[in-house]
Amino acid sequence: MNKRSNLTITWAGALMFAMLASISLGAKPRPQAKVTTPTSPQQKATAKSYACPMHPEVKSTRKGKCPKCKMDLRLVSEDVIAANRESNVATAAVGEIVTAAGNTSASAGVPDSNKKLMIPDVEVLDQEGNALHFYRDLIKGKIVAINFIFTNCTTICPPLAATFARLQKEMGDKVGKDVHLISISVDPLTDTPERLKAWGAKFKAGPGWTFVTGEKQQMDELLNAFGAAVSRREDHTPALIIGNDAREVWTRTYGLAKINQIMSVIDNVSAGRVETVTSKETKP
């Protein structure tokens, strides 16, 4: 056996000795590190939770549309839904109701029962550019139906306007005489009288249907009085407020309800009675 063979055997023996020593000493193989996949905040909160961006209380485990405003439900986490709900509650309670005389009331928003509503007599502009005092010129002694819109809206505002257009058609000559329709802009910085007039023309708005805009500060005061103030214009809800100022009867209902239901509420409020119509809650 040559010198090179002796060297190979020596190295092989050393390697064998090391392996035997490791076994005898109880050495264990090093464990492999566990590989984890990061979990997104949405997956951590809820696997599949959908909610309406305008009505956070409307939730579902599947995709669909909100039964209230027909918007697509969006995938969100429970903590986001809770935050939105708290934000909406805070918005609904914000502000004081200011009377034409400048007095204030502790409660805000339109009641769901027969209670007096204090409406500010702020200066506004209609779709013709006429300067008006909101309470004196549009509300005092009248029966009114009021909704809230903005002209750049592509979700609930067109259906709200279509509902008023249908009311206008069904009620005929009564609109502008017995009942007055009022659409208040929630985006007065964008909605000039000219824009409101052009937007109303798409729905064939006629006499007795007034679109209202004005200076932001005064419009904010007006929206606060009706409980319709929102931090973002897209967050406004499809509420319809119906009032009989002469009898001090005010109520709110769902602005996209069936026409016969809305007309029934108008008839009751006209007679001094309150009957609130709400949409039937259905699972998406």
Legacy VTK file of the C-alpha trace (Angstrom):
# vtk DataFile Version 3.0
C-alpha trace
ASCII
DATASET POLYDATA
POINTS 284 float
0.000 0.000 0.000
1.440 3.329 -0.988
1.649 6.573 0.918
-1.403 8.107 -0.792
-3.615 5.178 0.240
-2.454 5.447 3.826
-3.502 9.132 3.877
-6.983 8.334 2.541
-7.540 5.649 5.169
-6.382 8.045 7.870
-8.926 10.714 6.866
-11.703 8.125 6.582
-10.910 6.849 10.039
-10.964 10.322 11.495
-14.354 11.008 9.969
-15.769 7.745 11.312
-14.397 8.501 14.763
-16.072 11.921 14.773
-19.456 10.445 13.833
-19.242 7.784 16.549
-18.263 10.402 19.103
-21.252 12.556 18.157
-23.654 9.655 18.594
-22.168 8.620 21.920
-22.421 12.154 23.293
-26.116 12.358 22.393
-25.762 15.132 19.827
-29.013 16.002 18.109
-29.486 17.485 14.655
-30.278 21.217 14.580
-34.019 21.841 14.068
-35.124 23.641 10.920
-36.496 27.151 11.349
-40.239 27.480 10.868
-41.286 29.654 7.944
-44.413 31.741 8.553
-46.388 33.716 6.040
-47.238 37.272 7.156
-50.941 37.796 7.840
-52.566 40.959 6.557
-54.594 43.114 8.977
-57.786 42.181 7.115
-57.059 38.441 7.436
-56.170 38.874 11.091
-59.407 40.700 11.944
-61.879 38.753 9.849
-61.399 36.322 7.034
-64.273 37.647 4.921
-66.297 40.536 6.261
-68.119 42.948 3.980
-69.873 46.160 4.945
-71.581 49.106 3.297
-69.350 52.209 3.275
-72.393 54.402 3.988
-74.201 52.075 6.400
-71.552 50.263 8.500
-74.259 48.356 10.364
-75.049 46.475 7.147
-72.623 43.542 7.168
-72.313 40.254 5.334
-69.887 37.394 4.862
-70.454 37.534 1.121
-70.210 40.123 -1.600
-73.450 41.893 -2.457
-75.284 45.207 -2.360
-76.535 47.249 0.566
-80.335 46.905 0.878
-80.524 50.559 1.962
-78.487 52.459 -0.633
-77.673 49.702 -3.186
-73.934 50.378 -2.959
-71.533 47.439 -3.317
-70.430 45.997 0.004
-66.684 46.374 0.575
-64.238 44.009 2.228
-63.245 45.506 5.571
-62.097 44.385 9.006
-64.244 44.457 12.113
-62.189 47.216 13.691
-62.764 49.421 10.626
-66.512 48.732 10.770
-66.593 49.660 14.467
-64.640 52.853 13.829
-67.017 53.861 11.033
-70.018 53.173 13.212
-68.649 55.358 16.018
-67.850 58.092 13.479
-71.394 58.025 12.080
-72.915 58.199 15.561
-70.729 61.186 16.384
-71.683 62.886 13.110
-75.397 62.340 13.720
-75.131 63.972 17.136
-72.970 66.926 16.173
-74.063 70.547 16.378
-77.002 72.476 17.770
-80.301 73.320 16.162
-80.511 77.061 15.627
-83.840 78.833 15.392
-84.567 81.784 13.140
-84.427 83.986 16.226
-80.936 82.770 17.023
-81.859 80.550 19.965
-80.419 77.062 20.263
-81.767 73.678 21.176
-79.780 70.941 22.873
-80.818 68.198 20.460
-79.821 67.875 16.824
-81.306 66.092 13.852
-84.808 65.405 12.656
-86.925 63.473 15.159
-88.599 60.191 14.296
-91.722 61.269 16.134
-93.957 64.288 16.393
-91.551 66.859 17.786
-90.849 70.423 16.812
-87.885 70.949 14.508
-85.960 74.192 14.793
-84.762 75.296 11.342
-82.175 78.052 10.761
-83.243 80.884 8.486
-79.884 81.034 6.709
-79.357 82.723 3.366
-79.208 80.269 0.460
-79.330 80.244 -3.345
-81.710 78.236 -5.487
-80.907 76.730 -8.895
-81.872 80.003 -10.600
-79.396 81.972 -8.508
-82.137 83.632 -6.455
-81.127 84.621 -2.920
-83.548 83.155 -0.391
-83.950 82.803 3.348
-84.288 79.081 3.868
-86.957 79.010 6.547
-89.014 82.046 5.568
-89.037 81.395 1.818
-88.991 77.603 1.557
-90.361 76.097 4.770
-92.634 78.461 6.690
-96.244 77.277 6.659
-95.512 74.632 3.986
-95.508 70.868 3.614
-92.084 69.832 2.330
-90.086 66.775 1.346
-86.315 67.246 1.629
-83.438 65.098 0.404
-79.670 65.626 0.267
-77.563 65.342 -2.876
-74.431 66.534 -4.679
-74.034 66.788 -8.432
-70.832 64.722 -8.742
-72.432 61.778 -6.980
-72.680 58.556 -8.979
-74.189 56.274 -6.329
-77.298 57.170 -4.336
-77.935 60.749 -5.541
-79.282 59.881 -9.018
-81.762 57.377 -7.510
-82.796 59.980 -4.917
-83.425 62.498 -7.696
-85.279 59.860 -9.713
-87.526 59.281 -6.694
-88.355 62.994 -6.549
-88.968 62.969 -10.307
-91.425 60.123 -9.818
-93.117 61.978 -6.951
-93.378 65.027 -9.189
-95.064 62.943 -11.868
-97.411 61.071 -9.516
-98.486 64.160 -7.547
-98.880 66.401 -10.584
-100.169 69.898 -9.815
-99.886 69.284 -6.072
-96.103 69.799 -6.308
-95.397 73.469 -5.729
-98.864 73.992 -4.322
-99.642 71.429 -1.631
-96.192 69.860 -1.334
-92.778 71.372 -2.037
-89.724 69.290 -2.971
-86.318 70.526 -1.785
-82.909 69.050 -2.628
-80.100 70.398 -0.439
-76.498 70.150 -1.634
-73.984 68.576 0.754
-71.169 69.963 -1.430
-71.858 73.717 -1.734
-68.256 74.471 -2.738
-68.816 72.577 -5.990
-72.549 72.833 -6.511
-73.182 76.284 -7.922
-76.727 77.262 -8.907
-75.811 76.604 -12.547
-74.592 73.091 -11.778
-77.687 72.328 -9.733
-79.968 73.590 -12.499
-78.213 71.476 -15.137
-78.286 68.425 -12.868
-81.958 68.902 -12.073
-82.761 69.202 -15.769
-81.584 65.620 -16.237
-84.492 64.571 -14.036
-86.962 67.055 -15.536
-87.236 69.064 -12.326
-90.200 71.403 -12.595
-91.851 74.175 -10.550
-92.119 73.259 -6.912
-88.797 71.394 -6.851
-86.083 73.657 -5.442
-82.349 72.932 -5.342
-80.441 74.687 -2.561
-76.802 75.707 -2.180
-74.959 78.641 -0.589
-71.974 79.668 1.498
-70.379 76.666 3.179
-70.659 78.005 6.729
-74.380 78.624 6.393
-74.964 75.357 4.563
-73.141 73.506 7.333
-75.454 75.160 9.846
-78.448 74.038 7.817
-77.193 70.465 7.410
-76.454 70.252 11.125
-80.020 71.268 11.913
-81.359 68.405 9.808
-78.843 65.905 11.179
-77.369 65.561 7.680
-73.862 66.930 8.250
-71.059 64.585 7.191
-67.281 64.912 7.131
-67.154 63.569 3.564
-69.864 64.232 1.000
-69.795 60.570 -0.053
-70.902 59.544 3.438
-74.297 61.206 3.358
-77.214 58.830 3.779
-80.334 58.538 1.592
-82.623 60.077 4.196
-85.847 61.796 3.190
-87.227 64.376 5.596
-90.922 65.214 5.389
-92.400 68.072 7.359
-95.550 70.056 7.944
-94.341 73.349 9.370
-97.825 74.711 10.077
-98.602 71.733 12.322
-95.037 71.302 13.531
-94.924 67.684 12.383
-91.607 66.326 11.110
-90.369 62.842 10.351
-87.673 61.069 8.385
-87.950 58.035 6.148
-85.917 56.102 3.602
-85.354 58.201 0.483
-85.341 55.183 -1.841
-88.516 53.574 -0.523
-91.357 52.739 -2.890
-93.263 55.738 -4.196
-96.568 54.658 -2.676
-94.890 54.355 0.745
-93.386 57.843 0.491
-96.686 59.301 -0.675
-98.389 57.636 2.289
-95.962 59.366 4.669
-96.563 62.709 2.925
-100.331 62.255 3.253
-100.039 61.438 6.951
-97.716 64.358 7.677
-100.037 66.656 5.703
-102.860 65.558 8.000
-100.713 66.116 11.072
-99.948 62.452 11.647
-96.542 60.782 11.763
-95.931 57.399 10.199
-92.301 56.651 9.449
-91.569 54.261 6.607
-88.333 52.337 6.784
-86.831 49.932 4.328
-87.255 46.251 5.014
-83.939 44.844 6.163
-82.828 41.904 4.067
-79.597 39.978 3.987
-77.451 40.836 0.967
LINES 1 285
284 0 1 2 3 4 5 6 7 8 9 10 11 12 13 14 15 16 17 18 19 20 21 22 23 24 25 26 27 28 29 30 31 32 33 34 35 36 37 38 39 40 41 42 43 44 45 46 47 48 49 50 51 52 53 54 55 56 57 58 59 60 61 62 63 64 65 66 67 68 69 70 71 72 73 74 75 76 77 78 79 80 81 82 83 84 85 86 87 88 89 90 91 92 93 94 95 96 97 98 99 100 101 102 103 104 105 106 107 108 109 110 111 112 113 114 115 116 117 118 119 120 121 122 123 124 125 126 127 128 129 130 131 132 133 134 135 136 137 138 139 140 141 142 143 144 145 146 147 148 149 150 151 152 153 154 155 156 157 158 159 160 161 162 163 164 165 166 167 168 169 170 171 172 173 174 175 176 177 178 179 180 181 182 183 184 185 186 187 188 189 190 191 192 193 194 195 196 197 198 199 200 201 202 203 204 205 206 207 208 209 210 211 212 213 214 215 216 217 218 219 220 221 222 223 224 225 226 227 228 229 230 231 232 233 234 235 236 237 238 239 240 241 242 243 244 245 246 247 248 249 250 251 252 253 254 255 256 257 258 259 260 261 262 263 264 265 266 267 268 269 270 271 272 273 274 275 276 277 278 279 280 281 282 283
